[in-house]
Every structure is written in C-alpha cells, then in structure tokens.
Amino acid sequence: MAGDAGDASGKRTIISGVNVATPISPDGKPITGEEMENLRIISDAAVVIEGEKIAMVGERKDVLASIDVGDEGVEVLDLGGKTLVPGFVDPHTHFVYAGSRENEMVMRLRGADYMEILRAGGGILNTVRATRGASRETLVDLARKRADVMLRYGTTTAEAKSGYGLDLETEVRSLEVIREVDASHPVDLVPTFLGAHAVPPEYAGDPDGYVDFVVERVLPEVAERGLARYADVFCEKGVFDVEQSRRVLERARELGMGIRVHADEMEYIGASLLGVEMGAASVDHLVKTPVEVMEEMAKRGIVGVLLPGTPFVLMKDEYPRAREMIETGVPVALATDHNPNCFTESMQIVISLACFKMRMTPSEALTASTINAAASLGLGKDRGTIEPGKRADLVVLDAPSHLHLGYHFGVNLVDMVFKNGVVVWRRR
C-alpha cells in the first residue's frame, strides 16, 4: 500500500474548530456490542498532525494553548464547526473489471433473480468476457477512476478483489492492476485473490476441475509473485460448495495468504461455519446466517462484513440481521461490495442503508465503516480511529455531526479528505 498522498514529513498541521466523532481502539481490535455506539465526541476540537500521523486530539482551547501556532512550519486550518471522522475503510470491493451490466437491472425489474441471470450467461460471466478482452492499460484506467470516486466520498483504504478473469492470465493481470493503482493513488488498496468467484465457461459442468486448476496452477503463481494478501471464495449453492471452498482456502493458507469468505448470501450451506472453522479474517454477506454461527463468530472475534447495497440492488426484502449480530457480540463491519452488479463507490450510501434497512445507529455504522473494517484487513493498529499514533487518514464532513451520515442520504457530505496527513481532495 504505497499510494501517493504527498510528502508530509516534518510538517505540522492543526485542524481546528471541528466536531470530532471517532471510535476508540488504541490496540486496533474491532469493537463489539454496545461499545460500537460509544464514540468519542469532542465539540469545538482540534487535531494536530505531525508528518503522516496524528499527534494530539482534544478540545481546541487546550490544544492551541499547548502549541505556538506562530512557529514556522505550522499550518492551522479552521474549519468552522464541520465534523471530522476517520477515513472510511471499505473491506469488500470488486472494482477491477471492464464492461457494465445496466441491462441486468432491467432483467431484475422484470422478475429474473441473480442465479437465473448467471445461468443465462449473464452476471459474473458477462463481466468475465469483458475483462478478459480488456488491456491492462484499460483496466488500470477504469480502476483508477473508481478509486477517484471512492476518495471523493471519503474512502481512504479499500480491499480490492480479482475474480473477473477466472483464468491464469487475467487473474494475474487484475492483481497487477491493483498493485499499480495502489502505488499511484492516495487510496490504499489491499489485494485479494478471488479466482473462485464462478465456474468459467471452459469448465462448465466441472466445478471440481476448475477448483483443481485454481489450487494447482493459479494460487501458486499468485503467491510466488506476492500479488495477494488474502484469498476469497464464493461459497454458495450453485457456485462452490463447502468442500470445494475448503480446498481453495486451505491451499491459500498454506501459501501464506489470509482468508475471507463470501458466505450465506442466498442460502445457508455452511459457508459461514467454514469461515469460523478456518479462522477467516472476515466472513462477508451473512444474510442467511444462523444464530449459532453468529455466536461462534463472536467467540472467535471473526469480523462479519455486511453489504446492504447488495440486497438493495437485488430488490430483496431480507437484509443481514445486524442488530442480532451486534447483540450477539459479532464484530460488524460495512462495505460497498462495489461491482458491476452493485454499482456504488460510496460508503455514505452504505451507512444510510445500514441505518434504514438494518437498524444500525449512525454511531454503530461509523464504527463498522472505520475501525472494524480496518481490523478485518489487519490494519486496525494503523488506522480507523482519530487517536495519537494512528495515520492521519481523516474526512471532513460538511455537517454539524456524524449523525448526518445516515440522516442526510443520497448526497456527498465530504468536504475534505486527508491521507497520511496531506489534503488529497477538497470540494473547492
């Protein structure tokens, strides 16, 4: 993660006159249960940034009294009552692909469901055809533009999956694209290999044969090149069953990758339990997850990444049971699931959906979109809160409080984005 956010070394910046809203986790662990609601709120606050890190957070009068603002190299930004929150962390995206699938929205409006579209050669396979035919330069350009939009909407770190190649060449190319964009863009990208996203046409009717190919050919190549920090699998009825998924994840773990699981989106076939048994970093979707599996996730501290945008675009009435998970003690995170079927880069709309469709409070949703999302990527010690020693990945909202994240929906509230202590986007 070497995104170019400028050089903040030796510089001291004071963000003054803001209302700070942040979860607190100095050890970087995810926050659970009632504590997800307990943000540190400081009205009329100031935050001191030294180089790339946060040095001080407190009430403005106390912070300014301790610093000579006339010193050379000190910049004071008085933001006049706006709200400062941690940069959003989006822990589940699929934003390396070519083509689009707006026609499938019309098919859904006329009654076709996700699996029907997939069986008809649409869905993931539609995007696979377009992505296989795209040059590396095209994929880099498209991915960079999507990262630009993420940044404008306040995302400073995102997980990025492959999975629209389903062959050796395109899967490797997709991961190389993620690496290239990460090296040249302010948004930090965490690469995940998702070769087991669907069964490609050349293996139609032979999912075991495709799993053999992924395990024996693709995963070793990805590992040898150091292209992925995590591996993921779409464990779902009609895609990959539990044993096929286990084979992929076990091989990935042998090769030194962390593991994540697409689980329980449409049916419960044991996918989330597989994630628990294997000690996954996260188990994602969780629409159909039974309470006994939630309890096991809570015991083991496995983050549940919820994706309310997906049932929204699929026009489903059933969403992940966030309230039940929080009460059970599951560390809950939120993500966009950005892909050509769930076409949004905005964690703000995800927060609104979490509030209105899953009954999370704005405070819980902010915790889920920052520290818990960062923890699911192994980055909680480094970012996700506004605390001394953390990276200065910060978002200024043009709003009087963080509650507007859920309340004022369908707009971009972001006024300014800091990455590693440097302003990398501002509205004006």
Secondary structure, DSSP 8 states (H G I E B T S, - for coil): --------TT-EEEEEEEEEEE---TT-----GGGGG--EEEEEEEEEEETTEEEEEEEHHHHHHTS-TTSTTEEEEE-TT-EEEE-EEE--B-----S--HHHHHHHHTT--HHHHHHTT-THHHHHHHHHTS-HHHHHHHHHHHHHHHHHTTEEEEEEE--S--SHHHHHHHHHHHHHHHHHSSSEEEEEEEEETS--GGGTT-HHHHHHHIIIIIHHHHHHHT--SEEEEEE-TTSB-HHHHHHHHHHHHHTT-EEEEEESSS--SSHHHHHHHTT-SEEEE-SS--HHHHHHHHHHT-EEEE-THHHHHTT-S----HHHHHHHT--EEE---BSSSS----HHHHHHHHHHHH---HHHHHHHHTHHHHHHTT-TTTSSS--TTSB--EEEESSSSTTHHHHS-SS--EEEEEETTEEEEE--
